[in-house]
Amino acid sequence: MFKITRCLLSKGVLNADQLILGKVNLMDFLAFTQRFAQKQVTSASDSSNESGSDNSQHPSENFGFVNKNLITKKNKSKHYNKENKKWKKLCIKLKEHGVVIPITLMKNPKAKSYFK
């Protein structure tokens, strides 16, 4: 994390308020680059329902109400897509300013792909 900060400082994209290009907090950016990839939860929920009755096979059990899990998954995916676009734009702008962060310092595969 210190090496990433040093790379940002050397190119002058980090100001005294700890904002990268005056927009994004340094700690948020470091959290993004150090975040591990998480697997999708859809396959785990299907395997837990195998032993009992499966709700997806019996639509009459929900009595016409929408499954709450489907709504939350849809809202989360929109939020994650928005966040991904934000980070992609920031990484592209950093590359335009000549910031070179070694890929070996990043643990997030998306961050690695943005800096290739």
C-alpha positions in Angstrom: 0.0 0.0 0.0 2.9 2.3 0.8 4.4 1.7 -2.6 1.1 2.5 -4.4 0.9 5.7 -2.4 4.5 6.5 -3.4 3.7 6.0 -7.1 0.8 8.4 -6.8 2.9 11.0 -5.0 5.7 10.8 -7.5 3.4 11.8 -10.3 1.7 14.6 -8.3 -1.9 13.2 -8.6 -2.3 13.1 -4.8 -3.0 16.4 -3.1 -2.7 17.4 0.6 -6.4 16.4 1.3 -5.5 12.8 0.3 -7.7 13.0 -2.8 -6.6 11.4 -6.0 -7.0 13.9 -8.9 -9.2 15.9 -6.5 -12.0 13.3 -6.6 -11.4 10.0 -4.9 -10.2 9.4 -1.4 -6.8 7.6 -1.2 -8.0 5.0 1.3 -10.9 4.1 -1.0 -8.5 3.6 -3.9 -6.2 1.5 -1.8 -9.1 -0.6 -0.6 -10.1 -1.1 -4.2 -6.7 -2.3 -5.3 -6.2 -4.6 -2.3 -9.7 -6.2 -2.5 -9.8 -9.9 -3.3 -12.2 -11.2 -5.9 -15.4 -12.8 -4.5 -17.3 -15.6 -6.0 -20.9 -15.3 -7.0 -23.3 -16.6 -4.4 -25.9 -18.1 -6.8 -24.3 -21.5 -6.9 -24.0 -21.7 -3.1 -27.7 -21.0 -2.5 -28.7 -23.7 -5.0 -26.6 -26.3 -3.4 -28.1 -25.6 0.1 -31.6 -26.2 -1.2 -30.9 -29.6 -2.7 -31.7 -31.5 0.5 -35.1 -29.8 1.2 -37.8 -28.6 -1.1 -36.6 -26.1 -3.7 -38.6 -22.8 -3.7 -37.9 -22.1 -7.4 -39.7 -25.3 -8.4 -42.8 -24.4 -6.4 -44.0 -20.9 -7.5 -47.3 -21.2 -5.5 -45.3 -21.1 -2.2 -44.6 -17.3 -2.5 -48.3 -16.4 -2.8 -47.7 -13.9 -5.6 -45.1 -11.9 -3.8 -41.8 -11.2 -5.4 -38.9 -13.0 -3.9 -36.9 -10.4 -1.8 -33.6 -12.0 -2.7 -34.1 -11.3 -6.4 -34.7 -7.7 -5.7 -31.6 -7.2 -3.6 -29.4 -9.1 -6.1 -30.7 -6.8 -8.9 -30.0 -3.6 -6.8 -26.6 -4.9 -5.8 -25.6 -5.6 -9.4 -26.5 -2.1 -10.5 -24.5 -0.6 -7.6 -21.5 -2.8 -8.4 -21.6 -1.9 -12.1 -21.7 1.8 -11.2 -18.7 1.3 -8.8 -16.8 -0.6 -11.5 -17.3 2.2 -14.0 -16.0 4.8 -11.4 -12.9 2.8 -10.8 -12.2 2.2 -14.5 -12.5 5.9 -15.3 -10.1 6.7 -12.4 -7.6 4.1 -13.5 -7.7 5.4 -17.1 -7.1 9.0 -16.0 -4.2 7.9 -13.8 -2.6 6.1 -16.8 -3.1 9.3 -18.8 -1.2 11.2 -16.1 1.7 8.7 -16.4 1.1 6.8 -13.2 2.6 3.4 -13.3 1.6 1.0 -10.5 3.2 -2.4 -10.6 0.6 -5.1 -11.1 2.3 -7.3 -8.5 1.2 -4.8 -5.8 -2.5 -5.2 -6.6 -4.7 -8.1 -5.4 -7.9 -7.1 -7.2 -8.0 -8.7 -10.6 -10.2 -5.9 -12.0 -7.6 -3.3 -10.9 -4.9 -5.4 -12.5 -6.8 -5.4 -15.8 -7.3 -1.7 -15.7 -3.6 -1.0 -15.3 -2.3 -3.4 -18.0 
